[in-house]
C-alpha cells in the first residue's frame, strides 16, 4: 500500500550512528583479512520477547531518542502461500487490511493515524506481509488498538474487495505496464525459480488471476493466514515495556487462534542449464540484461559470503561491474548487483544483477565482460581491499537502516518470524566478520555458475496498448 506519508520523521539512535561512523574508518592493516583480524562491531539493541497464550509473539526494543514509537505486525503469509490461478491474494490483503472493520468505517483507520501525527504503510513479500506505523509515544494505545481491531474484525466484503481490485489493477498499470524494465524484473524471479511455483511467481500476482477471483476464495485465504498465532507484533521507540504489555494483553489476549495453513517447503530442483528469455519492452530506451541466481537460505555461511560477492560485483562505483562496464569500457550506463532481501527473508533467495546498456553496446559484448568478471571471482579469492570495502558497506547499510525505529521494528518482526528469535539480528556484524575471501570464492564457484543463472534480455520495442501487456505477472521492483 502506498501513501503520501512514507517519510522518516524521527531521530536515529545515537549509539548506532557511532557504530556507523566507526565502520567507515580504514583498517589498521588493509593487507589482512578483516574477517580474521578485527573484532566485530556490536549492535547495541536491547530486545525483550514475550509470547501470548493465543500464540502472538511480541518483540520490544526501547529507544528514547525521539518521542515516537514504531509498531509493526508481521504475518507469516506471502506470495509463496498462494495457489496457481489464485495469485495476488497476499498483496490484496496488504490493501484490504486498511479498510473497514467492525468498529471502523472505510478510511477511518488511516485517518486516525494521520490525524494524530503518525504515518503508516505495508509491504508484501514472498514469505511475509508486514503492516507498520509510527505514532507519537502518547498514541501507543491507539496504534495497538488499531492493529488488534484489524487482526480480529477486518471486513472482507464484496464492496471492499471490488474497490481494492480496481486499485491494484491501476497500481499494476502504473508500476509494471508503464515502468521501463518492470516486466523483466519479475520475470527474472520466475525464470530463476522455474518449476517452483511458490518462489517463482511474483508477490503482486497476475492481473488475470485477481480479475477472476471469487470473494469466497479471498475470504478463505484470510481465514487461513491472518491471526495472532501467525503474527509477530514488534515495537521500537519511546515507550515503557510494562505499560506496553498491559495494553497488548488488553487488546490482543481475547483474539482467538486461527486454524492456520502452514507453508510446505518445496524441494528445489538443481539448475543444470542457463535459462534465458527475450522481452520486447516498449518503454526501454536501451537494451538491458537482468540476471538472477538462486541463493541458499539466509543466516548460512554461504549466504553471507554471497552478500559479500554482491557487494564486490556491483555495489558502488568501485565494484567490478560498474568499474569495467560503466567507467572503463563505457558499455553501460548502470551495472549493479544485490541480494533481494525485500522479497526473500526465510527461504532461498535471489542475487540480482541489472545492466543498462549504452546506446551502441551489444548483448554479446556486454555479456562477454560479465562472464569474465564472474569467472574471475570464481577463479581466485577477492582482494583484502575488496573484502574490507564489502564488509564496511554491509555494516554501514545495516547500521544506517537500524538507526530508524520504523525499519528496526520491521526487521525485528522479520527475524522473529523467519528465524525464531529477533535477537539474531544483533549478531549480523559477527557473521560479516566471519566471512573470508576463500568463502566468497567458494560460494561464487557453487552458486554463480553459468548453468545456474536466469537471464532476461530487454530490448526496446514499439509501444503496445496496455491491454497487450496485462498477461505479465508481477508488480513494481
N, C-alpha and C positions, 0 to 999 in steps of 0.2 A: 504494500500500500504506500503510495506516495502522497505526502502532504507538503505544504509550503513551510513547514515548521521543523525541518530536519537540520537545525543549526546546532552548534555546540555553544551552550550558554553558561558554562560553568568552569571553575578554576581547576587546573590539574594538580595532582599530588606533588608537593614539593620534593618528597623523597624520590619519587620516580623521575622527576626532572634531574635530580642529582645523578641518578643512575644513567640517564640519557647523556648528560654532559661527560661523565666518566667514560662511557662506552665509546665516545668519539676520539679519545686520546690515543696516540700511537703506541704500539707495543715497544717495550724496552729493547727487545731483540727481534726484529721482524724476520730474521732468518729461521727462528724456531717456530715450531707448530703451536699456535695459540691454544689448540685443544689439549696440548700436553704440558705446557709450561706455565700457564696463567690460571690463577684461581678464578672460578666463575663468579660473575656478579650476582647479586641477590635481588630477588623481587620481594620487597617488604610489604606483603599483603597479609593481614590477619583475617582469617576466614573461619566462620562458625557455620556448622551444618546441623540441621535438625530434620527429622522425618516425622510427619504426622501419621496418625493411625489410618487415615484413608490413603496413604501412600505418597502424598505430596512431599517432595523434597524441598527444603528451604536452605538457601545459602546466603550468608550475610557478610558484608565487608564494610566496616565503618570508616568514614573519611570525613573529617570536619572542615576540610579546606574551603568548602563552599556550602551555603545553606540550601542545598538541594539534595534530592535523593532519586536515584535511578531504580526503576522497578522493571524487571524483565520476567516474563513467563515463557519458558521454552518447552514446547510439546514434542514428544517422541513421534513425530509424523512428518513425512516429506514426500517427494515425488516417488521415492522407492517403494512406498506403500500402496501405490496405485496399480490398477489392472489395465491390460491392453484394452483400448476402446473407452476407458474411463479415466483419462488423464486430466490433469489440471485441477483436481479436486482440492489438493492441499493449498494450491495458490488461490483457489476460490475462497477458501476459509480464511486466508490472510485478509481478504476483503470483508467477508461476511461477519467476522468477529468484531468489527467496529460498528455493527448495525444495532437494530433494536433488540431489547431484552424484555424480560417480564416487567421490569421496573423502569426501563428507559425507552423513550421514543427514538425513532430514527434520527441520527445526528446528535443526540444528546451526549453520547459517550465522549466524542471528540470535543464537543462544545464545553463540557465540564472541565476537561483537562486544560484546554487552551484558555478558557475563561479564568482559571486560577493561576495562569502564568506558566503553564507547562507545555510540553510538546510530546509527540508520540508518532510511532510508525511500526512497521513489522517487516520481517523477511521470511521468504520461503526458500528452502534449500532441498537438496536431495534427501537428507536424513533428519531434518528438524524444521520446525517453524517457531519463530520467536516473535513475541509482541513486547514492546518496551515503551516506556515513557519516562520523562524526567519532570519532576514536580518540585515546588518549594518544599522544604522539610516539614513545614506545618500542614502540608496536604498529603502526608503519607497515608493517613486513614482513608482519604478519598481514593487514592490510587489503588490501595489494596481492596477496597470495597468494589471498585470498578472491575478489577481483574477477577474477583470471585463471582461477581454478577454475570460476566460473560462466560465464565467457565461453566456455570450451572444453568443459566437461563437464556442463552443466545436464541434468538428467534430465526429459525431456518424456514421461512415462509416462501410461498411461491412468488410473492411480490418482491421480497428482498433478493431472492435468487435471480430472478429475471433482471432486476436492476443492476446487480453486480455482474451478471453475464455480459451485459452491454458495456459496462465499464472496462471489463477485462478484454473484450473484443477490441475496444478502442485503444487500450494500452498496447495490445499486440500490434495493432496497425502502426502506432507511433514508434514503438521501440524495436520492432523486428522488420516489418514490411517496409518501413521508411528509414531504416538505420543501415548505413553502409557496413557491410560485412556482418550484419546481425545474424543472418541465417547461418553463415559459416561458423560463427562462434558456437552455436548449439549443435550444429551438425557434426562438429569435431567430437563432441562428447558422445553423440550417438554412434559414430563410427568407431571411436576408441573402445567403447563397450559393446561392440557389435555382438549380438546374440544374447546379451544380458539386459533384459527389458528394465529391470529395477534401477540399474545405474545408468542405462543408456538414454532413456527418454528425458527430455528437458523438464525442469521443475515447472515452468509456466504451462506446460501441457500443449496439446494440439487443439487449435481452434475448432476443428470439426468435431472433436470429442465433446467439448463443452457445449457446442451448439445442439447436439442431440441428447445431452444428459437429461435424465429424469430426476425429478425432485426427490423421489424415494431413494435413488442411488446416493445422492448428496447427503441426505439425512443419515443413511446407514454408515457412510464414511465418517461422519461426525461422531456418531454414537460409538464407533469402534476405536477412536483415536484421541478424543479430547476430554480428558478427565483428570482428577487430581493424581491418580496413580500413573499417569503417563506424562507428568509435567514436573518442571523444576521452577520454583519461584526464587529469583535471586535479587538481592538488594545491595546497592552500593551507594554510599554517600553519608549525609549528615543525619543520623538517627540513633536512637538508643535501642540496642538489641532486645532488651526486656520489653520495652514498650511495643516494639515491632512484633515480637512473638505474641504478645497479648492480642494485638489486632489480627494477626494471622490466624490464631485459634478462633477468634470471634467470627471471622468472615469465611474461613475455609473448612473448619472442622466438620460442619454438617453437610458438606458436599459429598455425595456417595461415590464410591469407586465405580468405575465402568468395567464392563466385560471387554477388556482390551484385546485387540487382534495383534499379536506380536509379529514382528517382521521376521521372515525366514531368510537367512543369509544365503544367497545363491552361490553356486560354485562357478568361478570364472574360468573359462577355457583359456589355456595359454596361447597367446597370439603366435602365429607361425609365419605370417607374411604381412607385409605392409598393406594397409587399406587406404585407398585414395579415391576421391571424387572431385569433380569439377562443378562449380556453381557459377552460373551467369548472373552477376549481380548488377542490376541497372543503376544502383546508387554508388557503386565503386568507381572512383576516378582512375585508379591504377590497379594492377593485379596485386594479389596478396596471397600469402601462404599461412595456413593455420595448422599447427602441429598439436597432436595430443598423445601423451604417453601415460598408460595406466600405472599407478603407483601402489606400493604396499601400504598397509594401514598406518595411520599416524601413531606417534609415540614409539615407533620402532627405530632401531639404529639406521636401517636402510632409508626409511622415510626422511629422517633428519639429514642424512647425507645428501639426499636428493634436493632438499631445501637449499643446501649449500651449492649444489650443482646449478640450480635455477638462478641463484644469485650470480654465480660465476659466469654463466652463459648470457644472461640478459637482464640484469637489474642495474640500471645506471649506465652512464656514458662510457665508463671504463670496462664494462663487461665485454665478453668476447664477441658476441653477435653484433651489438651496435658499433663496437670499435672497428670491426672489419667491414661490415656491410654498409654502415652509415658514414663513418668518418673516413676510412681508408679507401674503400672501393666506390663509394657513392652509388651503390646499387639499391639502397633502400632509404626511405625517409624515417622509418621506425623499425626497431627489432627488439623484441622483449621476450623474456622467459619468466614464468611464475608458477607457483603452486596454487591451484584453485581451492583456496581454503574457504571461500564464501559458500560454495555449494557442497563441499565434502568435509565432514568432520570425523565420523567414526569408521566408515568403510574404506574401501580402496579409493584413492584419489586420482587426480589428473594433473600432470605437468603440461602446461600450455606454452607454446611459442608462437608469437604473432609477428609477421613480417609484412610491411607495406612497401611496395617497390617504388623506385624512382621511375621516371617516365620511360626510359629506354632499356631498363633491365628486363632480362628474360627469366622464365622459370628455371631453365636448365642452368643458367649461370649462377643464380642465387642459390639454388639447391646444391650445386657443387661445393660452394663455400660453406653452407650449413653442414653438409656431410663431413667436410674436412674438420670443422670445429668440433663436432660430436665425436668423430673418430679420434681426435687428439685428446679429448677428455678421457676417453676410454683407454687410450694407449699409455698415458702417463699421469701421475698424480698432479693436481694443480699446485701452483707455487705457494710458498708460505705467505707471500704478499696477498695473493688471491684469497687464501683461506682466512687471513686476518680481516680483509675487507668484507668478505661474505659474513663472517661472524659478527662483526661490528654492525653491519647493516641489519642483520636479523635482530640483534639485541636492541638497536635503536628503534626499529619499526615496532617491536613489541612494547618497549618501554613507553614510547610515544602514544601508542594505542591505549595502553592501560592507564595512562595519565588522566583519561576521561572516564568519569563514573558510568556514563552510558555504555561505553564499549566494555568496561570492566564487568558490569552486570551481565551483559550479553555473553562474554567469554566465560564467566563463572558458571552460568547456566549451561553453556555448551559443554564444558569439561565435566560438570556433574552428570549431565545426561549421557554424554558419549563415552566417558571413561570411568564413571562411577565415583569420582572424587574430584571436586573442584580444586582441591589443594595441589593437584598435579600441575596446575597452571604455574605455580610458583617455582617449579623445577625446570622450566623451559631453558633457562640460562645454563643449568648444569648439563642438559642434553646437548646444547650447542657446543659447550666447551669440550665435550667428549668426542666430538666428530673429528676424525683425522683426514688428511689428504688421501690416504690409502682407502679409507671408507668411501670417499667421493668417487674415486676411480672405479672401485669395485661395483658401486651402485650404478655408475654410468654404463659399465660393461653389461650388467644384468638387465637394467630397465630402460636404457635409452638406445637400445639396439634398433637397427633399421627395420627389422621384422616385427617389432612391437609397436610401431607408430601408426597413427592415422594422420592423413594429410588432406586438407581441403584446399584446392586451388580456387581462388575467387578471381573472376575475370569481368571487366566492365562489359555491360551489355545494354541494349536499348531498354528504356524503362517500360515495364508492363503495367497494365491495370492492377489495382490492389487485389482484385478477385483472383488473379493468376498466382499470387504468392501466398495465399492463405493455407496451402497444404503443408507448409513447413512447420514442424513442431518447434515451439520454443518461445522465448521471451528475450529480454534485453540482457546483454552481457554486463 
